[in-house]
């Protein structure tokens, strides 16, 4: 899926949460490597 929208960080019980208000969804073909990896963790180590 290709998702378009607005990213915000509302607060819930004193915690900041990521929230994506979706404005458009588009079905796309599956990529060769369909997984999302935590690249930031690799860059920080």
N, C-alpha and C positions, 0 to 999 in steps of 0.2 A: 504494500500500500504506500502511496505517496500522500502525505498529509500536509496541508497548508493551514496555518492558523496563527494565533497570537499566544506567545508564551508569557506567563505571569507567575508571580509567587505570592498567592494569598496566604493569610495566616489562619490556622486552625488550632485552637487550644495552645496558644503561645509557640506554635511551630510554623515555620515557613515551608510551604509545599510547592513543588513545581506543578503547574496547571497549564494545559494546552487547550485553548478555546478553538475547536476545529471549525474552519470555514469552508474547507474543500477536501474531499477524499477522491483519490483516483487509484484504480486498480492497475498495477504494473506487473510485468513478468518478473518471476523470481530471479534475483541476481545469482551469479555463479557462486558467491559466498554470501548467504543470506543472514549471517549472524552479526550482531553488534558486539564489539569487544571493548573492554575498559582500557582504552589506550592511555588515558591520563595516568593510571596507576603505573604503567610501564615507563612513561616519561619522567615521573617523579623519582622512581627508584634508582 
